[in-house]
Structures are given as C-alpha cells and as structure tokens.
Amino acid sequence: MAPAVSIENLKKSYGDIEAVKDVSFAIEPGEIFGLLGPNGAGKTTTIRCLCTLASPDAGKVTVSGIDAIANPRAVRNRLGYVAQEVALDKVLTGREMLELQAALYHLPRKTIPERIERAIALLGLEEFIDRKTGAYSGGMRRRLDLASGLLHQPDVLVLDEPTVGLDIESRIVVWDFLQQLRDDGTTIVLTSHYLEEIDALADRVAIIDRGEIIAEGTPDALKQTVGGDRVTLRIREFTPDAEVATAREVLGGLDFVSDIVVNAAQGNSLNLVVSGHDNALLSIQEALRDRDLPTFSIAQARPSLDDVYLAATGKTLMDAELAAAGTRNLKKENKQAMAGK
C-alpha cells in the first residue's frame, strides 16, 4: 500500500532565507503523524507545500500516490486543511459557514445536510451552530474550522497548530475528536510546538529544526534513544556563573551523572542525565551541600520529547522559542526604525 503522504528532499526558500533545507518523511494511512518544532523551524512551510499552497524549490510531494506538484487539483480533493489562523465570516452563522464550504467543494446537494449534521455532532457544535460566528469563543471558532475541513471527507487531514491559544477544555475536545477520526481511518498530519500534544496524539513524530528533520520515530522510541532519567536542578532562583561552575565540577564527579547542560534561559538551571542510582536526588543534594551549595529546586522525570530535542540540538524547545521570538522582535524593531527614517 502506498503511503498516505510522502515527502522527499523538500526544499523551499524565501529570498535568502532557507525555510526548508532538506525534509523527507512518509506517513502511513490511518495514523496521526506529528511534526514537532519551534516557531520558525519550517513546519508551516512544509505543510503549505504538502497542501499545494506553496511550490517547493526542489523535492517531491505525493498524497495517496498522486504527485502534488504535477496534479494539485487532484491532491486538494483528497486533503482537508485547517490553517493556524482561523478565518471565519463574522456575519454568517456556523451553519451558513458550513453550507458555504460545502458549495465551494461542489458536494452533491443531497449529501450536504447529512454531512453538516455529522460534523456538528462530531465537534459538539449543536448549541452554537445557528449563532453568528462573530459571537463564538476561540475554542468554538476552532471547532467550526475543523468541521469545515472535514465536510468533503478527506483521506488526509492536515492541521497547522490546531490548539494554539485554546483553553484546556477546548484542547481536550479537539484531542478526543482527532483520536476518533484516526480510529475511523483518517490520516492526520499535525504540526505543533506543544510537547504534550504530540506525545499524547502522535503515532509517529518527526522533529524539525532550522528546516531539517533531526529525529523521527514513535514518541516512545525517540525517548528511549536519550536514555536515563532527567534531573532539573537550580542552586538559586538565578544562580551566579561561579556557583554554576562549582556545581558542574561537583556533579561531574558523580558516577551516575552522564550529562550536564546549563539552561541560561531558566535562571542558569542545570539539566542532568542520571541512571543506575535509586536515590539520585538525595545524593545530588548531599554532594552540593558538602560544597556549601544550596538547592533552590530539584525534580526528576522520565525522558521527554524535549530531551530528544535537547540531545539533538543542545537547546530545549523553550530556548528555541525564545530565540525565535527575539529574532522576530529584532526584525520588527529594525523595520520600524527604517520606516521612521
């Protein structure tokens, strides 16, 4: 059976910016595939090329065996796409929006009422469907957007950051809905920078950083590759560099500590990899106390997808997000400064 989606050696630049450098992955029918990475990593550009909204500079994209570059219209008939930004006409009711979407897809008139009612029921829109969308909450707007993307019953549903900005109740509704769709046989491509979302939903995940895939596999398999438990430690609320250096010396001498990374963005916290010790936290605190170093906070956890990202890039996803935000703000300030001249 052909993959539901296949992307090979995808490249896409905008001027001098390489948004996607060399991305390849395949998605099997009936699975949720997660594309995880910070903002600016290349997730949205990859998705736009998949959905025929952008033309790649190089590479191959197929959906259900159909070449997306050579036959974009045929591919669009098999795809449902829900963009990161919800775009709804505020003067229409939810039902009118779905009827408009059905007309745009040229659905047979006899099937439209049944499909609309099914989408309404799936996403719990009954109470709100005949109200104008301008009165919808963010969560309800996202649910209606999802319903619109499903009316033509696509083989592949593509979601770009589907729960960004939603409250926890709305996120859970969306999660349950996506799992039900997957169980019914729909292939789902999901981009997100929420670790817990990808971990909870994805059958397989590809981690993208700076336009390249740096890791791919099931969430459990990826976490097993980094080995050992993670200990996050802070000497003080913000630890001076001198005390960080002393702590690294002390902790580096413990035989059950295999790696130490300092996270400057989180108050010079220390992220450790520990294994083969039943009382790692107690031993760490005793070793620090012997050098007159206090413990502001300490916690131990099993490896996460963030640890996979950290092992591959040397930074956490939060660090990458903060760096990307800083770059965006700098560009904005420079643009404003140029405009003011």
C-alpha positions in Angstrom: 0.0 0.0 0.0 1.3 3.4 -0.9 2.0 5.9 1.8 -0.8 8.4 2.5 1.8 11.1 2.3 5.3 11.1 1.0 7.8 14.0 1.1 11.2 13.5 -0.4 14.1 16.0 -0.2 11.8 19.0 0.1 13.5 22.4 -0.2 11.9 25.9 0.0 13.5 29.3 0.3 12.1 32.8 0.6 14.7 35.1 -0.7 17.9 34.4 1.3 16.0 32.5 4.0 16.1 28.7 3.7 12.7 27.9 5.3 13.1 24.2 4.5 16.5 22.8 3.7 16.0 19.1 3.1 12.9 17.4 4.6 11.9 13.8 3.9 9.3 11.6 5.6 6.4 9.2 4.8 3.1 8.8 6.6 1.1 5.6 6.6 -2.7 5.5 6.0 -4.7 5.8 9.2 -2.0 7.3 11.5 -1.5 10.6 13.3 1.8 12.0 12.3 3.2 14.8 14.3 5.6 17.5 13.1 7.2 19.0 16.1 9.4 22.0 16.3 9.7 25.6 17.5 8.2 28.5 15.6 10.3 29.3 12.5 11.6 25.7 12.3 9.9 25.1 8.9 6.7 23.3 9.9 4.3 25.6 8.3 6.3 25.9 5.1 6.4 22.1 4.8 2.7 21.9 5.3 2.0 24.6 2.8 4.0 22.7 0.2 2.1 19.5 1.1 -1.3 21.3 0.6 -0.3 22.8 -2.7 -0.4 26.3 -1.2 3.3 26.9 -2.0 5.6 25.5 -4.7 8.8 23.8 -3.4 12.1 24.8 -5.0 13.1 21.1 -5.1 11.8 17.7 -4.0 8.8 15.5 -4.4 5.4 15.5 -2.6 2.8 12.8 -3.1 -0.7 12.3 -1.5 -2.2 8.8 -1.9 0.3 8.2 -4.7 -0.6 11.4 -6.6 2.1 13.9 -7.4 1.1 17.2 -5.6 3.2 19.3 -7.8 2.0 17.9 -11.1 -1.6 17.4 -10.1 -2.5 19.9 -7.4 -6.3 19.8 -8.1 -6.5 16.0 -7.6 -4.5 16.3 -4.3 -6.7 19.0 -3.0 -9.7 16.8 -3.4 -8.1 14.3 -1.0 -6.9 16.8 1.6 -8.6 18.7 4.4 -6.5 21.7 5.6 -7.0 23.7 8.8 -4.6 26.6 9.0 -3.1 28.1 12.1 -5.2 31.3 11.8 -9.0 30.8 11.9 -10.7 32.8 9.2 -14.5 33.0 9.6 -17.0 35.5 8.2 -18.4 37.0 11.4 -21.8 37.9 9.9 -22.6 34.3 9.0 -23.9 31.7 11.4 -21.9 28.5 11.9 -24.4 26.6 9.7 -24.2 29.1 6.9 -20.4 28.8 7.0 -20.6 25.0 6.6 -23.1 25.4 3.8 -20.7 27.8 2.0 -17.8 25.4 2.5 -19.9 22.5 1.1 -20.7 24.6 -2.0 -17.1 25.5 -2.5 -16.2 21.8 -2.6 -19.1 21.2 -5.1 -20.6 18.5 -2.8 -23.7 16.8 -4.1 -26.7 18.7 -2.8 -28.4 15.6 -1.4 -25.4 14.8 0.8 -24.8 18.3 2.2 -27.4 18.3 5.1 -26.3 14.9 6.4 -22.6 15.8 6.3 -23.2 19.1 8.0 -25.2 17.4 10.8 -22.5 14.8 11.2 -19.7 17.4 11.5 -21.8 19.4 14.0 -22.3 16.3 16.2 -18.7 15.2 16.0 -17.4 18.6 17.3 -20.2 19.4 19.8 -21.5 22.4 17.9 -25.2 21.9 18.4 -25.8 24.7 20.8 -23.9 27.3 18.8 -24.3 26.3 15.1 -27.1 28.8 14.4 -25.4 31.7 16.1 -23.3 34.2 14.2 -19.6 33.2 14.3 -18.7 36.7 15.5 -20.0 35.7 18.9 -18.0 32.5 19.1 -15.2 31.9 21.6 -11.8 31.0 20.3 -12.4 27.3 21.0 -15.8 27.3 19.2 -14.2 29.0 16.2 -11.5 26.4 16.0 -14.1 23.6 16.2 -16.1 25.1 13.3 -12.9 25.5 11.3 -12.2 21.7 11.9 -15.8 20.9 10.8 -15.2 22.9 7.6 -12.1 20.9 6.8 -13.9 17.6 7.1 -17.1 18.2 5.0 -15.6 16.6 1.9 -14.4 13.6 3.9 -10.7 13.9 3.0 -8.3 11.0 3.1 -5.7 13.2 4.8 -6.5 15.9 7.3 -3.7 18.5 7.8 -3.7 20.6 10.9 -1.3 23.5 11.5 -1.1 24.2 15.3 -4.8 23.2 15.8 -4.9 24.1 19.5 -2.7 27.2 19.8 -4.3 29.7 22.1 -7.1 27.4 23.2 -8.1 26.8 26.8 -7.5 23.3 28.2 -11.2 22.2 27.9 -11.2 23.1 24.2 -7.9 21.4 23.6 -9.2 18.2 25.2 -12.3 18.3 22.9 -10.0 18.7 19.8 -7.7 15.9 21.0 -10.6 13.5 21.5 -12.0 14.4 18.1 -8.7 13.7 16.4 -8.3 10.4 18.0 -11.8 9.4 17.0 -11.0 10.5 13.4 -7.8 8.4 13.4 -9.7 5.4 14.7 -12.2 5.8 11.8 -9.3 5.6 9.3 -8.5 9.2 8.6 -4.8 10.0 8.2 -3.9 13.1 10.2 -0.8 15.4 9.8 -0.4 17.6 12.9 2.1 20.4 13.4 2.7 21.7 16.9 5.2 23.2 19.3 3.3 21.7 22.3 5.3 18.7 23.5 2.4 17.2 25.4 0.1 17.4 22.4 2.4 15.5 20.1 3.3 13.0 22.9 -0.4 12.3 23.6 -1.7 12.1 20.0 1.0 11.1 17.5 1.6 7.5 16.4 4.9 8.8 14.9 6.7 12.1 15.1 9.4 14.0 13.1 11.2 16.7 15.0 12.2 19.6 12.7 14.8 22.3 13.5 16.0 25.0 11.1 14.4 23.4 8.1 15.8 19.9 8.7 14.4 16.7 10.2 16.7 15.9 13.2 14.8 12.9 14.6 11.9 10.6 13.6 10.1 7.6 15.1 7.4 6.8 17.7 7.4 9.1 20.8 8.4 6.1 23.0 11.3 5.0 20.7 12.6 8.6 20.4 12.6 9.0 24.2 14.4 5.7 24.7 17.3 6.9 22.5 18.3 9.5 25.0 18.4 7.1 28.0 18.4 7.8 31.7 16.1 9.9 33.9 16.3 13.7 33.7 17.0 15.8 36.8 16.4 19.6 36.6 18.2 21.5 39.4 18.5 25.1 40.4 21.0 26.2 43.0 19.3 29.5 43.5 16.4 31.3 41.8 19.1 32.7 39.4 22.4 31.0 40.0 25.6 33.1 39.6 28.0 31.7 37.0 30.7 31.0 39.6 28.3 28.7 41.5 27.2 27.0 38.3 30.9 26.2 37.5 31.3 24.7 41.0 28.1 22.7 40.7 29.2 21.3 37.4 32.5 20.2 38.9 30.8 18.5 41.8 28.1 16.8 39.8 30.5 15.8 37.1 32.3 13.7 39.7 29.2 11.6 40.4 29.4 8.3 38.5 25.6 8.1 38.0 25.5 11.5 36.2 26.3 11.1 32.5 25.5 14.6 31.1 25.1 18.2 32.4 23.6 21.1 30.4 23.2 24.6 31.8 20.0 26.4 30.8 20.7 30.1 31.0 17.1 31.0 29.9 15.8 29.4 33.0 17.9 31.0 35.7 21.1 29.0 35.0 19.3 25.8 35.9 21.2 22.5 35.4 19.8 19.6 33.4 21.3 16.3 34.3 21.0 12.8 32.8 21.2 10.2 35.6 21.0 6.4 35.6 21.7 3.4 37.8 21.0 5.1 41.1 17.9 4.6 43.4 18.4 7.8 45.4 19.8 10.2 42.8 18.1 13.4 44.2 19.3 12.8 47.7 22.9 12.0 46.6 23.0 15.1 44.4 21.8 17.4 47.2 24.3 15.9 49.7 27.2 16.4 47.2 26.2 20.0 46.7 25.8 20.6 50.4 29.3 19.4 51.0 30.5 22.3 48.9 28.2 24.8 50.6 25.8 25.0 47.6 22.1 25.2 48.4 19.3 23.6 46.4 16.5 26.0 45.3 14.6 23.4 43.4 15.2 19.8 42.1 13.0 17.4 40.2 13.4 14.0 38.5 11.4 12.8 35.4 11.5 10.2 32.7 12.8 11.4 29.3 10.5 13.6 27.2 10.4 14.7 23.6 12.1 17.9 24.8 15.0 15.8 26.0 15.2 14.3 22.5 15.3 17.8 21.0 17.9 18.9 23.6 20.1 15.9 22.8 19.9 16.7 19.1 20.3 20.5 19.2 21.9 21.4 22.5 18.8 23.5 23.5 15.3 22.9 24.7 12.2 23.8 22.7 11.6 26.7 25.1 15.1 28.0 24.4 14.4 27.7 20.6 11.1 29.5 21.0 12.6 32.4 23.0 15.4 32.7 20.4 12.9 32.8 17.6 10.8 35.4 19.4 13.9 37.5 19.9 14.8 37.3 16.2 11.2 38.3 15.2 11.2 41.2 17.6 14.6 42.4 16.4 13.4 42.3 12.8 10.3 44.2 13.7 12.3 46.9 15.5 14.7 47.2 12.6 11.8 47.6 10.2 10.1 50.2 12.3 13.4 52.1 12.6 13.9 52.0 8.8 10.3 53.3 8.3 11.0 56.2 10.7 13.9 57.4 8.7 
